[in-house]
């Protein structure tokens, strides 16, 4: 499964960026299309390991669960726990790195859906999702700083 990648620099420390990424209760306020996010299980570090999402981002409307793996404030990756109604795969990563002016956040995403899509259309959809997520993340983190 090919991954689509993009990045953005956020004017904040990696810990502040990761705190927003880990705050799933707040996702409906800034993550495009997320109507609800429920933490189902947490790890020893207190961060969510298993989260259920309700997504309404036309044309994709689905409820799905993601499993998370955290590496401190350096990165977080996730994968679909099991096939959902529309989504058949959803693998992603946020990788954070300190740069002059803040934190570079690199987002990689690979999505598969039950409906066949041409590769170029799928990558274009992934790019739209990534750009909206990075923009929302940047706005949320910087508004809290």
C-alpha positions in Angstrom: 0.0 0.0 0.0 1.6 3.3 -1.1 1.8 6.1 1.3 1.1 9.8 0.7 3.3 12.2 2.7 3.3 15.9 3.6 4.7 18.1 6.3 4.2 21.4 8.1 6.1 23.5 10.7 4.2 24.3 13.8 5.3 27.1 16.1 5.4 25.0 19.3 7.5 22.3 21.0 7.1 18.7 20.1 5.5 18.0 23.5 2.8 20.6 22.8 2.1 19.2 19.3 1.9 15.6 20.6 -0.4 16.7 23.5 -2.9 17.9 20.9 -2.5 14.7 18.8 -3.1 12.6 21.9 -6.2 14.6 23.0 -8.8 12.5 21.1 -11.7 14.1 23.0 -11.0 17.4 21.2 -10.7 15.9 17.7 -14.3 17.0 16.7 -13.2 20.6 17.4 -10.4 20.6 14.9 -10.1 17.4 12.9 -12.1 17.7 9.7 -14.9 15.2 9.4 -14.4 13.6 12.9 -17.8 13.7 14.6 -16.8 11.6 17.7 -13.6 10.0 19.1 -13.9 7.6 22.0 -10.8 6.2 23.7 -11.4 2.4 24.3 -8.1 1.5 25.9 -5.0 3.3 27.2 -1.4 2.1 27.6 1.0 2.4 30.6 2.0 5.9 29.4 -1.6 7.1 29.7 -2.0 7.6 26.0 -4.7 6.0 24.0 -3.9 2.6 22.4 -7.3 1.9 20.9 -9.8 4.7 19.7 -13.2 4.5 18.0 -13.9 7.3 15.5 -17.1 8.3 13.8 -16.3 10.0 10.5 -18.5 12.1 8.3 -16.4 13.5 5.6 -18.3 13.1 2.3 -18.1 10.8 0.5 -16.7 8.7 3.4 -19.1 8.1 6.3 -17.9 5.4 8.7 -17.2 4.3 12.2 -13.9 2.6 12.7 -11.3 1.8 15.3 -7.6 2.5 15.2 -4.7 1.0 17.2 -1.9 3.4 18.2 1.8 3.0 18.9 3.5 5.9 20.6 7.2 6.8 20.6 7.3 9.6 23.3 7.0 13.0 21.6 8.8 11.8 18.5 6.1 9.9 16.6 2.8 8.1 16.7 1.6 5.5 14.2 -1.8 3.9 13.8 -3.5 1.2 11.9 -7.1 0.1 11.4 -8.1 -2.5 14.1 -10.4 -4.3 11.7 -12.2 -3.5 8.4 -15.0 -1.0 8.7 -18.0 -0.5 6.4 -16.1 1.8 4.0 -12.5 1.7 5.2 -10.6 -1.5 4.6 -7.2 -0.1 5.6 -6.0 3.1 7.3 -2.3 3.3 8.3 -0.6 6.5 9.3 2.2 8.2 11.1 2.9 11.6 12.6 6.7 12.1 13.0 7.9 15.2 14.9 11.3 16.8 14.7 12.6 20.0 16.2 13.5 22.7 13.6 14.2 26.4 13.8 10.9 28.0 14.4 9.2 25.0 16.1 8.4 21.5 15.2 8.2 19.9 11.7 5.3 17.4 11.6 5.5 14.9 8.8 2.3 13.0 8.2 2.2 9.7 6.2 -1.1 8.1 5.3 -2.3 5.1 3.3 -6.0 4.5 2.9 -8.0 1.7 1.2 -11.7 1.7 0.8 -14.3 -0.9 -0.1 -15.1 0.9 -3.3 -12.5 0.5 -6.0 -10.6 3.8 -6.8 -7.9 4.6 -9.3 -4.5 5.0 -7.6 -4.3 8.7 -8.6 -7.8 9.4 -7.1 -6.9 7.6 -3.9 -3.6 9.5 -3.6 -5.4 12.8 -4.3 -7.9 12.0 -1.5 -5.1 11.1 0.9 -3.4 14.4 0.1 -6.6 16.3 0.8 -7.0 14.4 4.1 -3.4 15.0 5.1 -3.4 18.7 4.2 -6.6 19.3 6.2 -5.3 17.4 9.2 -2.0 19.3 9.2 -3.7 22.6 8.8 -6.2 21.8 11.6 -3.4 20.5 13.9 -1.3 23.6 13.3 -4.2 26.0 14.0 -5.2 24.0 17.2 -1.7 23.8 18.6 -0.8 27.4 17.9 -4.2 28.7 19.3 -3.4 26.9 22.6 0.1 28.2 22.9 
